[in-house]
Amino acid sequence: MIIFNPIFILFFTILILFLLNYTTKSKKLNLPPGPPAWPIVGNLFQVARSGKPFFAFVNDVRQKYGPIFTLKMGTRTMIFLSDPKLIHEALIENGALYASRPPETPTRSVFSVNKFTVNAATYGPVWRSLRKNMVHNMLSSTRLKEFRSVREKAMDKLIDRLRAEAEANNGVVWVLKDARFAVFCILLTMCFGLEMDEETVEKMDQMMKLVLITVDAKIYDYLPILKPFYSKQRKRALEIRKEQIEFMVPFIEQRRRAIQTPGSDLSATSFSYLDTLFDLKIEGRTSSPSMDELVTLCSEFLNGGTDTTATAVEWGIAELIENPHVQKKLFEEIKETVGGERKVNEKDVEKMPYLQAVMKELLRKHPPTYFTLTHAVTEPTTIAGFDIPTDVNVEIFIKPFGNDPKFWSNPEKFDPERFMEGGMEKDVDITGVTGTMKMMPFGVGRRICPGLGMATVHVHLMLARMVQEFEWSAYPEGKPLDFSGKLVFTVVMKESLRATIKPRSSLASA
């Protein structure tokens, strides 16, 4: 979200004096087309005047200029790719070339410690070391299985919270809030390997939210010349970073003591993400990650998997309410798989093709975000006849994919059957590696989301347990659901979902 300040208008009056002498590199380049940009500010005013969310403005530009286009956002040049063939050419066929990241905004750099994260690192040795460690030592299918008991405990806690909330509110619950808490509990235990009480979990969650809000793009990120006028915001960002470090370091040290003295402190697991980081060898470096870097990597792990998963669950429950026949069929599959005497578990989920089809259909209609994380090229190149220099942001706009009738039959319909045996989209590959790239909810190529496997495990299990335990319906009864979305870290429902739940049986109390 771009935040404007009245002083920006005053300062623009001064900047106008430089218009006659203003030149840009883009005049020497054959960049993709786009709306005419003003000198210095680019298309910033057009975005502001449209009154639309940024993704809606981008979609309007796409419809006018085609699948590859350019926007100038102050000093930043953004080239958007929104066609599956172009994206496949860039991220799959030329994956290494498009695998880097652009410079971070000044505010983000405060929290990333010189881009020392899997998602933000420039393509090179630091990124390779961090990603290899996260994927192989934490997010592999084998390693994920070691945390089954953590997930089962969190699922029980989720069901208990939903039941208690419903009993206190005539059957009504807030879906996103409860789903988010459950996911965060899982990730917190996986990250730190420590037992934390509910109050501590809530405090950690608030700290993570505060960081996300703080790093959201500001106007001076696009016009650095305005930075002196935003010194208070910069100072506040530094204060929040200090608070974050002071809050998280004791837990890091507690985990260090726990693994040095097994059985001590409040260790909840025999293994955690932190354990892989303490002595991590980084290619090209002689030292292990510093304490600031440990805080940054833990924050990335927590923030990267919380909102995306919780948002998917909210959209999923909304679609099950809107499509009661799908909810009924899913419940019937659960009963056929586990019977009526025990809770559905992860091994059961692997035998439930309809649940997996519901998940795919959910990601098709409601991807976690409308844009993947920004890419950058490692050297100047061309695509579709246009220049792609190294200093531009390459933005992958995925919102149009899921609703494109060229790729999907009846795209507005929520229809898991399309992914079932005999369905037209049965073999769709969400990683984009094989076949036609019809959907890419986790990105594609070398910078594909490393948490893809973990996210699908969590969403499958949460939906299965929530549907097994409760029958879901609209609140108030018969109210049409609003399926419009808004971008808040991830794409959430514009009107946060409240639902009425009814226990299906005595299974939950068994």
C-alpha positions in Angstrom: 0.0 0.0 0.0 1.4 3.4 -1.0 1.1 6.1 1.7 0.9 9.7 0.5 1.6 12.7 2.6 0.6 16.4 1.9 4.3 17.4 1.9 4.7 15.2 -1.2 2.6 17.7 -3.2 4.7 20.6 -1.9 7.9 18.9 -2.7 6.7 18.0 -6.2 6.4 21.7 -6.9 10.1 22.0 -6.3 10.9 19.0 -8.4 9.1 20.4 -11.4 11.9 22.8 -11.9 14.1 19.9 -13.0 11.8 18.6 -15.7 13.6 20.2 -18.6 16.8 18.5 -17.7 15.2 15.1 -16.8 16.3 12.1 -18.7 16.2 8.4 -17.9 17.9 5.2 -19.0 14.6 3.9 -20.3 14.7 6.3 -23.3 17.7 4.3 -24.5 16.0 1.0 -24.0 13.1 -0.8 -25.8 11.0 -1.4 -22.7 7.6 -3.0 -22.9 4.7 -0.5 -23.4 2.8 1.1 -20.6 0.8 4.2 -19.6 2.7 7.5 -20.2 4.8 8.3 -17.2 5.4 11.7 -15.7 9.0 12.7 -15.2 10.4 11.8 -11.8 7.2 10.5 -10.3 6.4 8.1 -13.1 2.9 6.6 -12.8 2.6 7.2 -9.1 -0.1 9.9 -9.5 -2.1 7.8 -11.9 -2.2 4.9 -9.3 -3.3 7.4 -6.6 -5.9 9.1 -8.8 -7.5 5.8 -9.9 -8.7 5.2 -6.4 -8.3 1.5 -7.0 -6.1 -1.1 -5.2 -2.8 -1.5 -6.9 -3.6 -4.9 -8.3 -6.8 -3.6 -9.9 -4.9 -0.7 -11.5 -2.3 -3.3 -12.8 -5.1 -5.4 -14.2 -6.6 -2.4 -16.1 -3.1 -1.7 -17.6 -2.8 -5.3 -18.6 -6.1 -5.2 -20.4 -5.0 -2.1 -22.4 -1.3 -2.9 -23.1 -1.2 -6.7 -23.2 0.5 -9.4 -21.2 3.9 -7.6 -20.9 3.9 -4.0 -19.8 5.9 -1.3 -17.9 5.0 0.9 -15.0 7.3 3.6 -13.6 6.9 4.0 -9.9 9.1 6.9 -9.0 12.7 5.8 -9.4 11.6 2.1 -9.7 10.8 0.6 -13.1 8.5 -2.4 -13.0 8.1 -4.8 -15.9 5.0 -7.0 -15.5 4.6 -10.5 -17.0 1.1 -11.8 -17.0 1.1 -14.5 -19.7 1.8 -18.2 -18.8 4.0 -18.6 -21.9 6.1 -15.6 -21.1 6.4 -16.5 -17.5 7.5 -20.1 -18.4 10.1 -18.7 -20.8 11.5 -16.4 -18.1 11.3 -18.5 -14.9 11.6 -22.1 -16.3 13.5 -21.9 -19.6 15.8 -19.1 -18.3 15.4 -19.8 -14.6 18.9 -18.8 -13.6 18.8 -15.6 -15.5 15.6 -14.4 -13.8 16.5 -15.8 -10.3 17.8 -12.7 -8.6 16.1 -10.0 -6.5 16.1 -6.2 -6.9 17.5 -3.9 -4.2 15.3 -3.8 -1.2 13.4 -0.7 0.0 15.2 1.3 2.7 12.7 0.1 5.4 12.9 -3.5 4.4 16.7 -3.4 4.6 16.4 -2.5 8.3 14.8 -5.9 9.0 16.5 -8.1 6.4 20.2 -7.6 7.5 21.5 -7.0 4.0 19.0 -9.4 2.4 20.0 -12.3 4.6 16.9 -14.4 3.9 15.9 -17.2 1.6 13.3 -15.0 -0.2 15.2 -11.7 -0.4 18.8 -12.9 -1.0 20.4 -12.0 -4.3 20.9 -15.0 -6.5 24.3 -16.4 -5.4 26.2 -18.2 -2.7 24.2 -16.8 0.3 20.9 -17.7 -1.3 22.1 -21.2 -2.2 23.3 -21.9 1.3 20.1 -20.6 3.0 17.7 -22.2 0.7 19.5 -25.6 0.7 19.4 -25.6 4.5 15.7 -24.7 4.7 14.6 -27.1 2.1 16.7 -30.1 2.9 17.0 -29.7 6.7 13.6 -28.4 7.5 11.0 -28.7 4.8 11.7 -32.0 3.1 8.9 -34.6 3.3 10.9 -36.7 5.7 11.6 -33.8 8.1 8.0 -32.6 8.0 6.8 -36.0 9.2 8.8 -35.5 12.4 6.4 -32.7 13.3 3.2 -34.7 13.0 2.6 -34.6 16.7 3.0 -30.9 16.7 0.4 -30.5 14.0 -2.0 -32.9 15.7 -1.8 -31.0 18.9 -2.4 -27.7 17.1 -5.4 -29.2 15.3 -6.9 -30.3 18.6 -6.3 -26.8 20.0 -8.0 -25.3 16.9 -11.1 -27.5 17.3 -11.3 -26.7 21.0 -11.0 -23.0 20.3 -13.7 -23.1 17.6 -16.0 -25.1 19.9 -15.5 -22.7 22.9 -16.0 -19.7 20.7 -19.2 -21.1 19.2 -20.6 -22.0 22.6 -20.0 -18.4 23.7 -21.5 -16.8 20.6 -24.5 -18.9 19.6 -22.5 -21.0 17.2 -20.7 -18.2 15.4 -16.9 -18.1 14.9 -14.3 -15.9 13.2 -12.6 -18.3 10.7 -9.4 -16.4 9.9 -8.5 -15.5 13.4 -8.7 -19.1 14.7 -7.0 -20.6 11.6 -4.2 -18.1 11.9 -3.6 -18.9 15.5 -3.4 -22.7 14.9 -0.9 -22.3 12.0 1.2 -19.8 14.0 1.4 -22.3 16.9 2.7 -25.0 14.5 5.3 -22.8 12.9 6.4 -21.3 16.3 7.2 -24.8 17.6 8.9 -25.9 14.4 11.0 -22.7 14.5 12.1 -22.6 18.1 11.4 -26.1 19.4 10.1 -24.6 22.6 6.8 -24.9 24.5 5.2 -21.5 24.8 2.0 -20.5 26.6 -0.9 -18.8 24.8 0.0 -15.4 26.0 3.6 -15.7 24.7 2.3 -17.0 21.4 0.0 -14.0 21.1 2.8 -11.6 21.8 5.1 -13.2 19.2 2.3 -13.0 16.7 1.7 -9.3 17.4 5.4 -8.7 16.9 5.4 -10.5 13.6 2.4 -8.5 12.4 4.0 -5.2 13.4 7.1 -6.1 11.4 5.0 -6.8 8.3 3.1 -3.5 8.7 6.3 -1.6 9.1 8.0 -3.0 6.0 5.0 -2.2 3.7 6.0 0.1 0.9 6.0 3.8 1.6 6.1 6.7 -0.8 9.8 7.4 -0.1 10.6 3.9 -1.1 9.7 5.0 -4.7 11.0 8.5 -4.3 14.2 8.4 -2.1 14.6 12.1 -2.5 11.7 12.5 0.0 13.4 10.4 2.6 14.4 13.4 4.8 10.7 14.3 5.2 10.0 10.8 6.7 12.7 10.7 9.3 10.1 9.8 12.0 9.0 6.8 10.1 12.6 5.7 9.6 13.3 6.2 13.3 10.2 4.2 14.2 11.3 1.3 11.9 14.6 1.2 13.8 12.8 1.1 17.1 10.6 -1.7 16.0 13.6 -3.7 14.8 15.2 -3.2 18.2 12.0 -4.4 19.9 11.9 -7.4 17.7 15.5 -8.4 18.5 15.0 -7.9 22.2 11.9 -9.9 22.2 13.1 -12.9 20.1 16.7 -13.2 21.4 15.8 -14.8 24.7 13.9 -17.6 22.9 16.9 -18.2 20.6 19.2 -18.4 23.6 16.7 -20.7 25.4 16.8 -23.1 22.5 20.6 -23.0 22.4 20.7 -24.0 26.0 18.1 -26.7 25.5 20.1 -28.5 22.7 23.3 -28.1 24.7 21.6 -29.7 27.7 18.9 -32.1 26.5 15.8 -32.2 28.7 16.4 -28.7 30.1 14.2 -25.6 29.8 10.8 -26.0 28.0 12.0 -27.9 25.0 9.0 -29.2 23.1 10.7 -31.0 20.2 14.0 -32.8 19.6 14.6 -30.7 16.5 13.9 -27.2 15.2 14.7 -24.8 12.4 16.9 -22.9 14.8 19.0 -26.0 15.3 20.0 -25.9 11.7 21.0 -22.2 11.8 23.3 -22.0 14.9 26.4 -23.4 13.1 25.2 -23.0 9.5 28.1 -22.8 7.0 27.4 -20.1 4.4 29.2 -20.4 1.1 31.9 -17.6 0.9 31.7 -16.8 4.7 33.8 -18.0 7.6 31.3 -17.1 10.3 27.9 -18.6 11.3 24.8 -16.4 11.3 24.9 -13.5 13.7 22.2 -13.0 16.3 20.6 -10.3 14.1 20.6 -12.7 11.2 19.1 -15.5 13.3 16.2 -13.1 14.3 15.7 -12.3 10.6 15.7 -16.0 9.5 13.2 -17.0 12.2 11.0 -14.1 11.3 11.0 -15.2 7.7 10.1 -18.7 8.6 7.2 -17.6 10.8 5.8 -14.9 8.5 6.2 -16.9 5.3 3.9 -19.6 6.3 1.3 -18.1 8.6 -0.9 -15.7 6.6 -0.7 -17.7 3.4 -2.0 -20.8 5.0 -4.6 -19.1 7.3 -6.0 -17.1 4.3 -6.3 -20.3 2.2 -8.3 -21.9 5.0 -10.7 -18.9 5.2 -11.3 -19.0 1.4 -11.7 -22.7 1.6 -14.4 -22.6 4.3 -16.2 -19.8 2.4 -16.3 -21.9 -0.7 -17.6 -24.9 1.3 -20.4 -22.8 2.7 -21.2 -21.4 -0.7 -21.2 -24.9 -2.2 -22.8 -27.2 0.4 -22.7 -30.2 -2.1 -18.9 -29.9 -2.1 -18.8 -29.8 1.7 -21.1 -32.8 1.9 -19.0 -34.8 -0.6 -15.9 -33.9 1.3 -17.4 -35.0 4.6 -18.5 -38.3 3.0 -15.0 -39.0 1.9 -13.7 -38.3 5.4 -16.2 -40.8 6.8 -15.3 -43.4 4.2 -11.6 -43.0 4.9 -11.5 -42.9 8.7 -15.0 -44.1 9.9 -16.8 -42.4 12.7 -14.6 -43.2 15.7 -11.3 -41.4 15.2 -9.9 -38.1 14.1 -8.6 -37.8 10.5 -4.8 -37.6 10.3 -2.1 -36.9 7.8 -1.9 -40.5 6.6 -5.6 -40.4 5.9 -5.3 -37.2 3.9 -2.9 -38.9 1.5 -5.8 -41.3 0.6 -8.4 -38.6 0.0 -8.4 -37.5 -3.7 -11.4 -35.3 -3.3 -9.8 -33.3 -0.5 -6.8 -32.8 -2.7 -9.0 -31.7 -5.5 -10.7 -29.2 -3.2 -7.3 -27.9 -2.3 -6.3 -27.4 -6.0 -9.5 -25.7 -6.8 -9.1 -23.5 -3.8 -5.6 -22.4 -5.0 -6.9 -21.9 -8.6 -9.7 -19.5 -7.5 -7.9 -17.9 -4.5 -4.1 -17.9 -4.9 -2.4 -16.5 -1.7 -1.3 -13.4 -3.5 -1.8 -11.7 -6.9 2.0 -11.2 -7.4 4.9 -13.5 -6.8 7.9 -12.1 -5.0 9.7 -9.7 -7.3 12.3 -11.0 -9.6 15.4 -9.4 -11.2 17.7 -10.6 -14.0 21.4 -11.3 -13.3 22.4 -9.7 -16.7 20.6 -7.7 -19.3 18.3 -9.8 -21.5 15.3 -9.6 -23.8 11.9 -11.2 -23.8 9.1 -10.9 -26.4 11.4 -8.4 -28.3 11.7 -6.1 -25.3 14.7 -5.2 -23.2 14.9 -6.4 -19.5 17.8 -4.5 -17.8 19.3 -5.6 -14.5 18.0 -2.6 -12.5 14.2 -3.2 -13.1 11.7 -5.1 -11.0 10.3 -8.1 -12.9 6.8 -8.6 -11.5 4.9 -11.8 -12.1 1.1 -11.0 -12.1 -0.8 -14.2 -11.5 -4.3 -12.9 -10.7 -5.7 -13.4 -14.2 -4.7 -17.1 -14.5 -7.4 -18.8 -12.5 -10.3 -17.0 -14.1 -9.1 -17.2 -17.7 -11.7 -19.1 -19.9 -8.9 -19.9 -22.3 -7.5 -22.3 -19.7 -10.4 -23.3 -17.6 -14.0 -24.4 -18.3 -16.5 -22.4 -16.3 -13.7 -20.6 -14.4 -16.2 -18.8 -12.0 -17.5 -22.1 -10.8 -15.9 -23.8 -7.7 -15.6 -27.3 -9.1 -13.1 -29.7 -7.6 -14.3 -32.4 -10.0 -12.2 -30.8 -12.7 -9.2 -32.2 -10.9 -10.6 -35.6 -10.3 -10.2 -38.8 -12.4 -11.7 -38.0 -15.8 -11.7 -34.3 -15.2 -10.2 -31.9 -17.8 -7.6 -30.5 -15.5 -6.7 -33.7 -13.6 -3.0 -33.5 -14.5 -2.4 -29.8 -13.9 1.0 -29.2 -12.4 0.9 -26.3 -9.8 4.7 -26.1 -9.9 4.7 -25.1 -13.6 7.4 -27.5 -14.6 5.4 -29.7 -16.9 2.6 -29.1 -19.2 0.7 -25.9 -19.7 1.2 -23.5 -16.8 -2.4 -22.8 -15.8 -1.8 -21.9 -12.2 1.2 -21.0 -10.1 0.0 -20.2 -6.5 3.5 -20.7 -5.1 5.5 -19.2 -7.9 7.6 -21.3 -10.2 11.2 -21.9 -11.1 14.3 -21.5 -8.9 12.6 -19.1 -6.5 9.4 -21.1 -6.1 8.1 -21.0 -2.5 10.2 -23.5 -0.5 7.2 -24.0 1.9 4.9 -25.4 -0.8 4.9 -28.9 0.7 4.4 -27.7 4.2 1.6 -25.4 3.2 -0.4 -28.1 1.4 0.0 -30.4 4.4 -1.3 -27.7 6.7 -4.3 -26.7 4.6 -5.3 -30.3 3.8 -5.2 -31.3 7.5 -7.0 -28.1 8.7 -9.8 -28.4 6.2 -10.3 -32.1 6.9 -10.4 -31.7 10.7 -12.7 -28.6 10.5 -15.2 -30.4 8.2 -15.0 -33.7 10.1 -15.9 -31.9 13.3 -18.4 -29.3 12.2 -21.0 -28.5 9.6 -20.3 -25.0 8.3 -23.0 -22.5 7.2 -23.3 -18.7 6.6 -23.8 -16.2 9.3 -26.4 -14.7 9.4 -28.3 -17.6 7.9 -28.8 -17.3 4.2 -26.5 -14.3 3.9 -24.7 -14.2 0.5 -20.9 -14.3 0.9 -18.8 -11.5 -0.6 -16.0 -13.2 -2.5 -14.1 -10.0 -3.4 -10.6 -9.8 -1.9 -8.2 -7.3 -0.7 -4.4 -7.4 -0.4 -3.2 -7.4 3.2 0.1 -9.2 3.1 -1.9 -11.9 1.4 -5.2 -11.8 -0.4 -7.9 -12.0 2.3 -11.7 -11.8 2.0 -12.8 -8.2 1.9 -15.2 -8.9 4.7 -13.6 -11.3 7.1 -15.6 -14.5 7.3 -17.9 -15.2 10.2 -19.6 -18.6 10.0 -22.0 -20.7 12.0 -20.8 -24.1 13.0 -22.7 -27.1 14.2 -21.0 -30.1 15.8 -21.5 -33.2 13.6 -21.2 -35.9 16.2 -19.6 -36.7 19.6 -16.3 -37.5 17.8 -14.7 -34.3 19.1 -15.2 -35.2 22.7 -14.0 -38.8 22.2 
